[in-house]
Amino acid sequence: MVSIVEIEKMKKHIADKTEPFYSEWQTLQSDRYASPSYTTSGHIEIGGSDGTRQQVSNDAMAAFYNALQWHVTGNVKYADCAARILSVYAEKMESATQQLYQYPARDLCYAAELLRLSDGSFYSGWEEVSYNQFLNKVRTILVPALRKERTNGMSSWSAGAIDGLLIAGVLLDDEAIYDEAIGYFKNESIPGSITGAITDSGQLNEMGRDMVHANLVLDDLCRMAHVAWVQGDDLFGYDNNRLLRSFDYWCQANLGYEDSMVYTPVGRWYYLSTHNNGNRLYPDGSIFECALHHYKEVKKLDGSQYYYLDRYAKVARPGRFYHTLFYVADPELSPVFKVVPQKPVQFKVTQGIGFMELSWSHPVLDDQSGYKVYRSSDGVNYNCVATVDHSTKNSYQDHSVIAGHVYYYKVILFNYAGESEASDVVGPLTASAGSEILPEEWAFEDVGQTGIGAGKYLNTQSSSFAVSGVGHDIGGTNDAHGFVYRKVKGDAIFTVRLVSTEEAFYKVGIIMRESLDGASKRVGITLGEVGYRLCRMCTRSSQGGGTSWVEGNDFTYAPVWFRLQREGDVFMAYQSRDGMNWFEIGRQSVSMASDYYVGMASSTASDTGEAYEAIFDHVTVENVLTVVDTPQNVQVDACNSTRAAISWTPVKGAIDYVLTRHDGKEYVAIQPIFQDSCLVPEQTYSYGIKSRGFGGYSDESAVVSVTMPKLGIPLSPAYIRAECNGEPEVVVRWAFTDEASSYVLQRAESIDGEFQTLLSDSVLSFVDTSVEENKTYYYRVMAVNRLGTSSYCESDIVEIFSIEKLEGVVIGTDGSWEDNVATMKQAAVDGLLDTYFDSSQKDGAYVGYDLGENNRAYVYELRFAPRNGMPQRMVGGVFQGANKMDFSDAETLYTVTFTPEEGKYTHIKLSSTGKKFRYLRYMSPKDGFCNVAEVQFYGRKMSLKEQTIDFPELGVVEEGIADFSPKATATSGLPVTYSSSKTDVATIVNGKIHVVGPGNTYIVAYQNGNEEWGEATPVKRRLRVTVKTAILEHRNSDELQVKSTIWYKADGTRIDKPLKGFYIQKQILSDGTVKTYKRIVGR
């Protein structure tokens, strides 16, 4: 995490007592984990959810801090402490298998690496037997464990593993492990990689989960980039500074600019997380200073590229874990705040049920690193009721108020320089617990007859309600919960904001139910269960029936908006971050009475005990529907004699559009463009359009008309597809063609052979059964109408073959129920119908095959049999094919929609997707435990051709050389791509090497393969760029100032400063001119 260069900077800052570094150093030395008397008894297993992994990481932190102090002070007592800690683990550590072991594994490796000297040897006081024992356990225990976790589906957990693998490679001096980790950093199929975890815009996938886990990804990837930079590889610049874009994106959100950002949903993580671990200046991963130092002080990029990162680091400074001390080189370029924050403005306090909600405008200078809330009962004497440090949040909820009491409030902001002037005072305000007298149309019911609970109301925040209740569940066949409700009739939209932040409930949410009977039909949205964060749509479609669930955002936190909408018998569930941008969870059809109940619910998983009070505000029930605007700028144009294109301006809030053709034909369009086909030449057609929103339909637009032109000769069909699925027959399909009345299909046995007509008809497909095995056939088709014929479209070729059973390395969910060896995944592919897979994982367990690195297969048939006695557990299960190990690119081949028969194979014929797959699997439905006796795949396996890259040595070039080709070629003939390990030395521009400046870099050649060729092994060549020999032997003019100076050795290697001997000096002047001189230093 820190290099010799950074340690030398630290020494100078400390020696000079430069602030804030000197104070940080003193704080570090007083840290209990930095004490040279720190001891530990170690752990046999380093992972686990019982606190073990945190204890091991703390031990590693203590070793790291002591090793760092040894480097800075030279005092061996610190090195002795670090060595003692690591020796305990060298002796005691035996396994890394429990939850999140990748973090302590990573931390131990970083600590051990810091116990080296600059020549690579370890501290002499660490006994050779002990450090060799430690290194052996890193190689035999930690490295295999880290490899296993690299594909963890959570990008934050995956990133920690590949970071650990990288530093393990450095610690072990094992270039193969190091290169392996570098490969994972760049591999999109690895969830924690730079491209697997981060979009091109910089958005981290897990920002919809919560900000801290997303931040952990940044932390690990930046550590990797820093370690690689020290080794001579540039990961900071990978993919045009993708890492920097991600830092800036995360900092923008956590500085408080979420509402102005463009966020793309990731699965069901619909929006930027509202978890309270956002807006923190002390997140778990705090390597912002390292990133900023590199891009700002080392690479000297334009400030617009790290605008939010710079502002975030400044207000957070000095950073957590002493990172300002570690990484900042120039306190003038990366300063602390020296001026207190400006006075908070637009300070507001709003009553809630049982709390007061405070808010103020976001500081325009981003100069708030925390705040203090002051409260008074008389407007004169104030007490501080809250001090919130390391936060950019501009709101606070005071839950310590007493109903009936009067309060005044003011808020003060602070940063490193001190406290702001207090805001204007707001008050007096009277706290309220809400009234048990509900509005006339509202009432309370303890659904399930628990006899516990109540409802409250307060006319604030656009109508606020409190719902207290107990109850065993909102789910199953019979509900029990507290319920504040009102009766409605017909279609309705029910919207609330859930503001309860105390996580002590089981399920809370909103419901539309047919009656107040616990077993009645109902549709709802609930929040709760695991981590109080699962948002789901629940539906009971019959009296006393079971509950079906549709998953929403599984990391949902209050405050959150919910909406239920009924249109006839269709019920739609939505959730939102802000009450403006809505995301559909699901829609279900339920035949429910037109008179029914809507309301808010609270349950605790028990029909007895203490009730939970859930708070909702902004409660609205809309029966009078508000329509969206009428579409404008509608126009229609003829594409040809039988097709017309209609377009219009998008309507805000529209879900879709209804087009009415004035001969009675109607269409639904999602986007504001539509094409109407199969029209009659020379006839006139007229169109009107309505937009549909939550509130119904708009008025129809102005009617537009088009007269179709005369019939023309048809164009050739756009495509023809011929496919053999393992049977002695070929299915031929071709594209519909405008203006065609029929098609002529022909076949030949060679491309130059005689084509014979098989069909002349208006259909778009044909099954050719007159084929023979092991022969190849060519098919072509042309379009026909009364005016003539098109040309034949390009022919398609098909080979007649038989299908085979597809097998490979068995993959799937590890383990089984109660760890029974007989019921593990292998039992599902052993060919026996009386054995079965019984996973310990209830939902989403799977079993299948990896066909091999250079193998792919078309799948044409599935065969499967359920576990005897449990056939229903296969209903909803899916068969999938993929080309990524984590199935992130999975394509569903078949979904089991019926209960299969026991004791026999069910055979399913598939229509080919036209894709070949490496990975095949059956994945269990919810509550299925992957209970399956056998799964088999049949199809056609094909091997990818192997290819290699020929890449000549690059040698030495002089700066200023014109861009040149690296001249690498692949034996496949496919194009080769390149990357450069040090972009300040050379980059790749349009496939050529563009020299940037003196130094050494590696140019790597890639060829990723295609449907025919496998991926080639990348080849790297060293490129050395020397300083241009045309030296200018004159000084700069007196009128121009020197902005910066760069030194090089005679061979072109860049250095920080010269010592003694011959050097090249470059001076960058204030007008941008670069002057180069020969210098002899030290004489």
DRENPAKE-405842 format. One record per residue (C-alpha): x, y, z. Coordinates in steps of 0.1 Angstrom, whole numbers, padded with zeros to 4 digits, always signed. Layout:
XYZ
...
***
This chain:
+0000+0000+0000
+0030+0023+0005
+0062+0024-0015
+0097+0036-0006
+0089+0068-0025
+0059+0075-0002
+0079+0065+0030
+0106+0090+0021
+0079+0117+0016
+0064+0109+0050
+0099+0111+0066
+0104+0146+0052
+0069+0158+0062
+0074+0145+0097
+0109+0159+0100
+0097+0193+0089
+0066+0190+0111
+0045+0200+0081
+0007+0200+0088
-0016+0181+0087
+0010+0153+0082
+0028+0158+0115
-0005+0157+0135
-0015+0126+0116
+0018+0109+0124
+0013+0117+0161
-0022+0103+0160
-0010+0072+0143
+0017+0066+0169
-0010+0069+0196
-0033+0044+0178
-0036+0012+0198
-0030-0009+0166
+0003+0010+0162
+0016+0001+0196
+0048-0019+0196
+0034-0039+0226
+0004-0051+0206
-0001-0089+0210
-0024-0115+0195
-0031-0152+0199
-0040-0155+0163
-0067-0177+0146
-0067-0211+0130
-0095-0200+0106
-0092-0164+0094
-0127-0158+0080
-0162-0159+0096
-0192-0138+0105
-0186-0142+0142
-0160-0114+0143
-0130-0135+0135
-0123-0119+0101
-0124-0084+0117
-0100-0096+0145
-0075-0110+0119
-0077-0078+0098
-0071-0058+0130
-0040-0080+0137
-0028-0074+0102
-0034-0037+0106
-0013-0037+0137
+0015-0055+0119
+0013-0030+0090
+0013+0001+0112
+0043-0012+0132
+0062-0021+0100
+0055+0013+0087
+0068+0030+0119
+0100+0009+0116
+0106+0022+0081
+0100+0058+0092
+0119+0058+0125
+0144+0030+0121
+0134+0017+0155
+0135-0021+0155
+0109-0024+0183
+0082-0018+0157
+0096-0043+0133
+0099-0069+0161
+0062-0063+0169
+0051-0068+0133
+0073-0099+0130
+0057-0114+0162
+0022-0109+0149
+0030-0125+0115
+0049-0153+0132
+0017-0162+0152
-0002-0166+0120
+0027-0184+0104
+0024-0210+0132
-0014-0210+0138
-0033-0202+0105
-0046-0234+0089
-0076-0224+0068
-0094-0197+0049
-0129-0210+0042
-0154-0189+0062
-0172-0158+0052
-0152-0129+0037
-0118-0145+0044
-0104-0126+0014
-0101-0094+0034
-0079-0107+0063
-0060-0128+0037
-0053-0096+0017
-0044-0076+0048
-0019-0102+0061
-0001-0101+0027
+0001-0063+0027
+0015-0063+0062
+0041-0090+0054
+0053-0072+0023
+0059-0040+0043
+0083-0059+0065
+0108-0060+0036
+0139-0039+0031
+0145-0020-0002
+0167-0049-0015
+0138-0073-0012
+0150-0091+0019
+0128-0094+0050
+0136-0077+0083
+0165-0095+0099
+0147-0099+0132
+0120-0120+0116
+0134-0155+0117
+0139-0172+0084
+0121-0203+0096
+0091-0182+0105
+0088-0161+0074
+0093-0191+0052
+0065-0208+0071
+0043-0177+0066
+0051-0175+0029
+0043-0212+0025
+0009-0207+0041
+0003-0178+0018
+0010-0200-0012
-0008-0231+0000
-0038-0217+0019
-0044-0181+0010
-0037-0181-0028
-0061-0211-0036
-0087-0195-0013
-0084-0161-0030
-0086-0177-0065
-0119-0193-0054
-0135-0160-0044
-0125-0141-0075
-0158-0151-0092
-0180-0142-0062
-0211-0126-0077
-0208-0095-0054
-0182-0073-0071
-0170-0059-0037
-0162-0094-0025
-0146-0104-0058
-0124-0073-0059
-0110-0081-0024
-0100-0115-0036
-0081-0104-0067
-0065-0075-0048
-0053-0102-0023
-0040-0124-0051
-0020-0095-0066
-0002-0086-0033
+0003-0123-0027
+0021-0126-0060
+0043-0096-0051
+0050-0110-0016
+0059-0145-0030
+0080-0129-0058
+0058-0151-0081
+0053-0134-0114
+0028-0159-0126
+0004-0152-0097
+0010-0115-0102
+0002-0117-0139
-0028-0138-0131
-0042-0111-0108
-0035-0084-0134
-0055-0105-0159
-0084-0107-0135
-0083-0069-0130
-0090-0065-0167
-0113-0095-0172
-0149-0084-0176
-0162-0118-0165
-0147-0113-0130
-0173-0094-0110
-0147-0074-0092
-0127-0064-0122
-0123-0028-0136
-0148-0036-0164
-0170-0062-0145
-0177-0038-0116
-0176-0004-0133
-0195+0008-0163
-0179+0030-0189
-0195+0061-0173
-0177+0053-0140
-0209+0040-0123
-0201+0011-0099
-0226-0017-0100
-0229-0019-0063
-0239+0017-0058
-0275+0004-0060
-0267-0020-0032
-0250+0005-0008
-0222+0031-0010
-0198+0013+0013
-0197-0019-0007
-0193+0000-0039
-0165+0020-0022
-0147-0013-0012
-0144-0021-0049
-0127+0013-0055
-0104+0006-0025
-0092-0027-0038
-0089-0018-0074
-0069+0014-0065
-0046-0007-0042
-0040-0030-0072
-0033-0001-0094
-0008+0014-0069
+0010-0019-0064
+0012-0025-0101
+0025+0010-0107
+0054+0003-0083
+0060-0029-0103
+0061-0009-0136
+0025-0016-0148
-0001+0012-0153
-0035+0001-0142
-0045+0036-0132
-0046+0045-0169
-0064+0013-0180
-0093+0018-0204
-0087+0056-0206
-0086+0061-0169
-0117+0041-0161
-0107+0039-0124
-0106+0077-0122
-0141+0080-0138
-0154+0057-0111
-0138+0076-0082
-0152+0108-0095
-0187+0092-0100
-0187+0078-0065
-0175+0110-0050
-0201+0130-0068
-0229+0109-0053
-0214+0109-0018
-0208+0146-0018
-0246+0149-0021
-0252+0154-0058
-0272+0122-0064
-0302+0139-0078
-0282+0155-0107
-0266+0122-0117
-0273+0098-0145
-0277+0063-0130
-0284+0031-0150
-0302+0004-0131
-0283-0028-0124
-0307-0057-0124
-0332-0047-0097
-0309-0022-0081
-0331+0005-0097
-0315+0036-0082
-0285+0050-0062
-0288+0035-0027
-0305+0054+0001
-0287+0033+0028
-0275+0055+0056
-0239+0045+0050
-0238+0070+0021
-0226+0106+0023
-0198+0094+0046
-0163+0109+0046
-0149+0080+0066
-0160+0049+0045
-0145+0015+0050
-0123+0019+0020
-0105+0053+0021
-0078+0053-0006
-0091+0084-0022
-0058+0102-0014
-0039+0076-0033
-0060+0080-0064
-0060+0118-0063
-0023+0119-0057
-0017+0098-0087
-0039+0115-0112
-0033+0151-0099
+0003+0151-0086
+0019+0123-0106
+0001+0123-0140
-0010+0160-0137
-0043+0154-0155
-0067+0183-0161
-0087+0191-0130
-0120+0186-0148
-0113+0149-0148
-0112+0146-0110
-0134+0175-0100
-0156+0156-0075
-0127+0134-0063
-0107+0165-0055
-0135+0182-0036
-0143+0150-0017
-0107+0144-0007
-0103+0180+0005
-0134+0180+0027
-0125+0145+0041
-0089+0155+0048
-0071+0143+0068
-0083+0110+0055
-0092+0078+0074
-0064+0053+0081
-0038+0081+0078
-0040+0081+0040
-0033+0118+0038
-0001+0111+0056
+0007+0082+0033
+0000+0097-0001
-0002+0135-0003
+0031+0149-0016
+0024+0186-0019
+0001+0202+0007
-0004+0232-0015
-0018+0210-0043
-0039+0189-0019
-0047+0213+0010
-0070+0210+0040
-0097+0236+0045
-0083+0267+0060
-0116+0286+0061
-0147+0276+0081
-0179+0266+0063
-0203+0292+0052
-0235+0298+0072
-0261+0271+0065
-0290+0285+0045
-0326+0275+0038
-0327+0257+0071
-0361+0240+0076
-0377+0218+0103
-0407+0197+0095
-0429+0178+0120
-0432+0141+0117
-0450+0115+0139
-0427+0112+0168
-0398+0131+0153
-0386+0164+0137
-0370+0164+0103
-0342+0190+0097
-0327+0200+0064
-0306+0227+0049
-0292+0236+0014
-0261+0218+0002
-0230+0240+0008
-0220+0255-0026
-0183+0251-0016
-0186+0215-0004
-0170+0227+0028
-0191+0207+0053
-0173+0177+0069
-0199+0174+0096
-0226+0193+0116
-0240+0200+0150
-0277+0202+0158
-0287+0226+0186
-0321+0225+0203
-0338+0248+0228
-0371+0247+0247
-0373+0285+0251
-0354+0299+0221
-0326+0313+0244
-0307+0284+0260
-0295+0258+0235
-0280+0223+0239
-0262+0203+0213
-0283+0172+0207
-0263+0157+0179
-0227+0160+0165
-0224+0141+0132
-0188+0140+0120
-0174+0129+0086
-0207+0135+0068
-0219+0155+0038
-0255+0148+0045
-0277+0179+0047
-0306+0165+0068
-0312+0150+0102
-0341+0134+0121
-0345+0141+0158
-0363+0112+0174
-0356+0123+0210
-0385+0148+0211
-0413+0145+0236
-0449+0149+0223
-0465+0182+0234
-0431+0199+0240
-0421+0230+0222
-0387+0232+0204
-0364+0256+0186
-0336+0245+0163
-0304+0258+0147
-0275+0240+0130
-0238+0246+0127
-0215+0232+0100
-0178+0224+0106
-0146+0213+0088
-0109+0211+0095
-0107+0249+0100
-0135+0252+0125
-0173+0259+0129
-0196+0280+0107
-0219+0307+0119
-0252+0292+0132
-0281+0290+0108
-0312+0310+0114
-0334+0297+0142
-0365+0277+0133
-0393+0275+0159
-0413+0273+0180
-0425+0239+0169
-0446+0214+0189
-0437+0178+0187
-0465+0153+0181
-0469+0116+0185
-0499+0118+0161
-0536+0115+0169
-0554+0082+0173
-0584+0100+0157
-0580+0091+0121
-0595+0111+0092
-0631+0101+0085
-0624+0077+0056
-0596+0059+0074
-0597+0032+0101
-0574+0006+0119
-0578-0032+0118
-0556-0059+0133
-0558-0083+0104
-0556-0118+0118
-0573-0107+0150
-0542-0103+0171
-0558-0078+0194
-0527-0056+0193
-0520-0024+0174
-0533+0011+0165
-0532+0038+0139
-0522+0074+0142
-0525+0105+0120
-0508+0139+0117
-0516+0165+0091
-0480+0170+0080
-0458+0160+0051
-0488+0157+0028
-0506+0134+0052
-0487+0112+0077
-0498+0079+0093
-0483+0056+0120
-0492+0020+0119
-0484-0002+0149
-0490-0039+0149
-0478-0074+0154
-0485-0104+0133
-0469-0136+0121
-0466-0126+0085
-0478-0108+0054
-0476-0139+0032
-0485-0176+0031
-0522-0185+0032
-0533-0162+0060
-0520-0127+0070
-0517-0112+0104
-0506-0075+0107
-0516-0041+0118
-0535-0022+0090
-0545+0014+0086
-0569+0014+0056
-0596+0030+0037
-0622+0015+0013
-0620+0023-0024
-0640+0014-0055
-0626+0005-0089
-0593+0016-0103
-0569+0034-0079
-0534+0045-0074
-0521+0043-0038
-0488+0060-0031
-0468+0064+0002
-0433+0072+0015
-0421+0048+0041
-0399+0068+0065
-0393+0043+0094
-0356+0040+0099
-0356+0019+0131
-0349-0017+0119
-0370-0038+0143
-0398-0050+0120
-0404-0082+0101
-0424-0069+0072
-0439-0034+0066
-0455-0021+0034
-0487-0013+0016
-0516-0036+0005
-0547-0037-0016
-0569-0065-0002
-0604-0078-0010
-0615-0080+0026
-0601-0076+0062
-0600-0114+0065
-0564-0125+0068
-0569-0152+0041
-0585-0128+0015
-0572-0120-0019
-0546-0093-0018
-0517-0076-0036
-0490-0057-0018
-0454-0044-0015
-0434-0054+0016
-0400-0044+0029
-0382-0065+0055
-0369-0100+0062
-0332-0105+0056
-0314-0074+0067
-0347-0055+0067
-0340-0048+0031
-0359-0071+0008
-0386-0053-0013
-0411-0077-0028
-0445-0077-0045
-0468-0102-0028
-0499-0117-0044
-0527-0140-0032
-0550-0146-0061
-0576-0167-0044
-0593-0169-0009
-0570-0189+0014
-0545-0195-0014
-0508-0193-0012
-0487-0162-0018
-0466-0157-0049
-0437-0132-0048
-0420-0109-0073
-0386-0096-0063
-0379-0059-0062
-0348-0042-0051
-0332-0065-0025
-0312-0037-0010
-0340-0013-0002
-0338+0011+0027
-0361+0038+0041
-0369+0064+0032
-0385+0048+0001
-0416+0054-0019
-0441+0026-0028
-0470+0027-0052
-0498+0002-0060
-0520+0007-0090
-0551-0011-0100
-0565-0011-0136
-0593-0036-0138
-0579-0069-0126
-0543-0059-0133
-0523-0048-0102
-0490-0031-0106
-0463-0025-0079
-0437+0002-0081
-0409+0016-0059
-0390+0049-0062
-0361+0068-0046
-0377+0102-0049
-0414+0098-0057
-0408+0111-0092
-0389+0083-0110
-0407+0050-0106
-0396+0014-0113
-0420-0014-0118
-0415-0044-0095
-0441-0065-0112
-0477-0068-0123
-0502-0095-0115
-0538-0103-0125
-0562-0110-0097
-0599-0112-0100
-0608-0089-0071
-0641-0073-0062
-0645-0037-0073
-0650-0026-0037
-0618-0033-0017
-0594-0019+0009
-0561-0001+0005
-0537+0006+0034
-0504+0004+0052
-0493-0026+0072
-0468-0036+0099
-0459-0071+0112
-0433-0085+0136
-0432-0123+0128
-0452-0130+0159
-0489-0127+0169
-0479-0116+0204
-0453-0093+0220
-0444-0057+0214
-0459-0039+0183
-0437-0022+0157
-0448+0013+0147
-0441+0021+0110
-0443+0057+0098
-0456+0066+0064
-0461+0101+0049
-0471+0116+0015
-0500+0092+0016
-0524+0096-0014
-0551+0075-0029
-0561+0086-0064
-0594+0075-0079
-0598+0105-0102
-0571+0097-0127
-0549+0124-0142
-0540+0118-0178
-0507+0125-0196
-0503+0150-0224
-0514+0144-0259
-0487+0134-0284
-0474+0163-0306
-0456+0167-0339
-0470+0135-0353
-0460+0127-0388
-0463+0097-0412
-0442+0088-0443
-0444+0059-0468
-0413+0037-0467
-0425+0018-0498
-0459+0008-0512
-0469-0014-0483
-0451+0001-0452
-0455+0034-0434
-0435+0050-0406
-0452+0070-0379
-0432+0092-0354
-0440+0118-0327
-0424+0137-0298
-0420+0117-0266
-0445+0125-0239
-0432+0128-0203
-0447+0102-0180
-0461+0081-0208
-0459+0043-0202
-0467+0035-0238
-0488+0048-0268
-0519+0036-0286
-0521+0041-0324
-0555+0040-0340
-0556+0035-0378
-0589+0049-0390
-0601+0016-0404
-0604+0004-0368
-0569-0012-0364
-0551-0005-0331
-0515-0009-0321
-0494-0004-0289
-0460+0012-0291
-0434+0016-0264
-0412+0041-0282
-0424+0072-0301
-0419+0056-0335
-0439+0028-0352
-0440+0011-0386
-0473-0002-0400
-0468-0029-0426
-0490-0050-0451
-0507-0019-0464
-0524-0017-0498
-0506+0003-0525
-0523+0036-0537
-0546+0036-0507
-0548+0064-0481
-0543+0057-0444
-0549+0080-0414
-0535+0077-0379
-0542+0092-0344
-0522+0086-0313
-0529+0086-0275
-0503+0084-0248
-0510+0063-0216
-0497+0071-0182
-0505+0061-0146
-0537+0080-0148
-0550+0066-0181
-0551+0079-0217
-0546+0113-0232
-0568+0128-0258
-0560+0117-0294
-0535+0136-0313
-0542+0155-0346
-0549+0130-0373
-0522+0125-0400
-0526+0108-0433
-0504+0092-0460
-0512+0079-0495
-0492+0049-0504
-0473+0049-0537
-0478+0023-0565
-0466-0012-0560
-0429-0019-0569
-0409-0050-0575
-0400-0064-0541
-0365-0063-0526
-0346-0095-0519
-0355-0110-0485
-0331-0096-0458
-0320-0131-0446
-0325-0168-0449
-0317-0193-0421
-0313-0230-0425
-0309-0252-0394
-0305-0288-0386
-0314-0298-0350
-0300-0333-0350
-0328-0348-0369
-0327-0358-0406
-0345-0326-0416
-0338-0289-0421
-0359-0260-0409
-0356-0231-0433
-0368-0196-0423
-0366-0163-0442
-0375-0126-0437
-0408-0111-0445
-0404-0088-0474
-0425-0057-0481
-0445-0058-0514
-0440-0096-0518
-0470-0118-0525
-0451-0151-0524
-0416-0166-0522
-0396-0192-0542
-0373-0214-0521
-0345-0234-0538
-0319-0260-0527
-0285-0272-0541
-0258-0296-0529
-0230-0271-0536
-0227-0234-0540
-0221-0237-0577
-0245-0266-0582
-0279-0267-0598
-0306-0252-0575
-0339-0270-0575
-0372-0254-0564
-0387-0268-0532
-0415-0243-0526
-0435-0215-0542
-0458-0200-0515
-0465-0171-0493
-0453-0188-0461
-0421-0177-0443
-0407-0212-0433
-0404-0247-0447
-0393-0281-0432
-0372-0300-0457
-0374-0337-0449
-0358-0349-0481
-0322-0346-0468
-0296-0372-0460
-0271-0374-0431
-0235-0363-0435
-0244-0341-0465
-0243-0304-0470
-0270-0283-0485
-0274-0247-0497
-0307-0228-0496
-0317-0195-0513
-0350-0176-0515
-0364-0148-0536
-0395-0126-0533
-0423-0125-0559
-0453-0103-0568
-0473-0096-0600
-0447-0071-0613
-0418-0094-0611
-0392-0111-0588
-0364-0099-0566
-0329-0113-0568
-0321-0143-0546
-0308-0134-0512
-0274-0147-0502
-0276-0185-0497
-0273-0202-0463
-0255-0235-0458
-0264-0263-0434
-0248-0296-0426
-0269-0326-0416
-0257-0342-0384
-0267-0363-0354
-0269-0350-0319
-0247-0363-0291
-0248-0362-0253
-0229-0331-0240
-0207-0336-0210
-0177-0320-0194
-0164-0309-0160
-0193-0309-0135
-0201-0275-0121
-0227-0263-0097
-0235-0253-0061
-0211-0269-0036
-0223-0290-0007
-0256-0306+0001
-0283-0307+0028
-0265-0318+0060
-0233-0323+0039
-0246-0357+0027
-0220-0369+0001
-0246-0390-0017
-0268-0360-0025
-0242-0336-0039
-0243-0322-0074
-0226-0352-0090
-0257-0372-0082
-0277-0352-0108
-0254-0363-0137
-0246-0399-0127
-0271-0415-0150
-0291-0430-0121
-0328-0421-0115
-0328-0432-0079
-0301-0407-0068
-0306-0370-0066
-0290-0336-0059
-0303-0320-0026
-0286-0286-0022
-0284-0268+0011
-0291-0236-0009
-0328-0231-0010
-0330-0207-0040
-0309-0206-0072
-0288-0237-0066
-0276-0253-0099
-0257-0282-0116
-0243-0285-0151
-0211-0288-0172
-0181-0268-0183
-0174-0282-0218
-0139-0269-0218
-0119-0238-0228
-0119-0245-0265
-0153-0263-0267
-0187-0249-0275
-0220-0266-0283
-0254-0260-0299
-0281-0275-0276
-0310-0292-0293
-0325-0314-0266
-0329-0316-0228
-0337-0347-0207
-0344-0345-0170
-0361-0364-0142
-0371-0350-0108
-0362-0362-0073
-0387-0390-0064
-0413-0376-0040
-0405-0340-0048
-0413-0335-0085
-0430-0301-0079
-0396-0287-0069
-0386-0285-0105
-0415-0262-0115
-0400-0228-0124
-0365-0242-0128
-0345-0231-0158
-0320-0246-0182
-0294-0221-0193
-0264-0218-0216
-0235-0193-0211
-0200-0184-0222
-0190-0167-0189
-0182-0188-0159
-0206-0168-0137
-0235-0170-0161
-0237-0133-0163
-0244-0137-0201
-0268-0166-0196
-0295-0173-0221
-0325-0193-0209
-0330-0224-0231
-0361-0237-0213
-0382-0231-0182
-0400-0260-0166
-0437-0250-0164
-0452-0284-0153
-0446-0310-0127
-0425-0337-0144
-0432-0374-0140
-0411-0393-0115
-0389-0422-0124
-0385-0414-0161
-0368-0389-0183
-0388-0360-0197
-0375-0351-0233
-0377-0315-0245
-0368-0306-0280
-0354-0271-0284
-0354-0246-0312
-0318-0235-0315
-0309-0200-0303
-0282-0199-0330
-0256-0196-0302
-0229-0219-0290
-0222-0223-0253
-0193-0234-0231
-0213-0236-0199
-0246-0255-0195
-0267-0257-0163
-0300-0264-0147
-0309-0238-0120
-0334-0245-0093
-0365-0223-0087
-0373-0206-0053
-0375-0232-0026
-0364-0259-0050
-0331-0270-0033
-0321-0281-0068
-0339-0314-0062
-0333-0332-0095
-0325-0368-0102
-0309-0363-0136
-0302-0335-0161
-0288-0342-0195
-0280-0320-0225
-0279-0331-0261
-0266-0312-0291
-0236-0307-0313
-0202-0300-0297
-0176-0281-0317
-0140-0273-0309
-0126-0238-0314
-0095-0236-0335
-0063-0227-0317
-0044-0196-0327
-0011-0179-0316
+0003-0144-0319
+0036-0136-0336
+0050-0104-0321
+0085-0093-0331
+0107-0075-0305
+0102-0037-0303
+0136-0027-0290
+0146+0009-0285
+0131+0040-0301
+0137+0077-0297
+0110+0101-0285
+0094+0121-0313
+0093+0091-0336
+0061+0090-0357
+0034+0065-0348
+0043+0031-0359
+0027-0004-0362
+0037-0030-0336
+0034-0056-0365
+0019-0084-0344
-0001-0110-0364
-0024-0138-0354
-0023-0172-0371
-0061-0169-0374
-0058-0138-0396
-0080-0120-0372
-0070-0084-0362
-0047-0080-0332
-0053-0053-0305
-0028-0038-0282
-0023-0021-0248
+0005-0002-0231
+0015-0008-0195
+0027+0028-0190
+0007+0054-0208
+0031+0082-0199
+0056+0064-0221
+0034+0051-0250
-0002+0047-0259
-0021+0029-0286
-0037+0052-0312
-0057+0036-0341
-0037+0004-0337
-0003+0021-0338
+0022+0029-0310
+0022+0066-0301
+0053+0075-0281
+0045+0100-0253
+0078+0103-0235
+0110+0086-0223
+0109+0055-0202
+0101+0017-0204
+0067+0001-0211
+0053-0032-0221
+0032-0034-0253
+0008-0064-0250
-0008-0080-0281
-0043-0096-0278
-0066-0116-0300
-0098-0126-0283
-0111-0151-0308
-0146-0154-0323
-0172-0181-0330
-0145-0201-0349
-0112-0193-0331
-0103-0196-0295
-0086-0168-0276
-0049-0165-0282
-0024-0162-0253
-0014-0125-0250
+0022-0117-0259
+0041-0087-0244
+0072-0070-0257
+0093-0044-0239
+0096-0010-0255
+0123+0015-0244
+0119+0051-0254
+0150+0073-0251
+0153+0110-0249
+0155+0127-0283
+0192+0133-0292
+0187+0167-0307
+0196+0186-0276
+0190+0224-0274
+0222+0240-0260
+0207+0272-0248
+0188+0286-0218
+0153+0297-0217
+0146+0334-0221
+0143+0356-0190
+0108+0366-0199
+0094+0330-0196
+0091+0312-0162
+0098+0275-0157
+0066+0257-0147
+0081+0223-0141
+0114+0203-0146
+0118+0166-0155
+0150+0146-0152
+0161+0115-0171
+0191+0093-0171
+0211+0090-0203
+0192+0059-0213
+0159+0078-0211
+0147+0064-0177
+0128+0090-0158
+0139+0098-0122
+0128+0121-0094
+0160+0140-0091
+0197+0136-0103
+0225+0126-0080
+0259+0128-0097
+0268+0123-0134
+0254+0130-0168
+0216+0136-0171
+0190+0150-0195
+0169+0179-0181
+0136+0190-0196
+0120+0223-0187
+0084+0231-0194
+0080+0269-0198
+0050+0291-0190
+0041+0293-0227
+0041+0255-0231
+0075+0254-0248
+0097+0224-0238
+0134+0230-0236
+0159+0201-0233
+0195+0204-0219
+0225+0182-0213
+0236+0185-0177
+0265+0172-0157
+0256+0172-0120
+0279+0170-0090
+0311+0185-0103
***
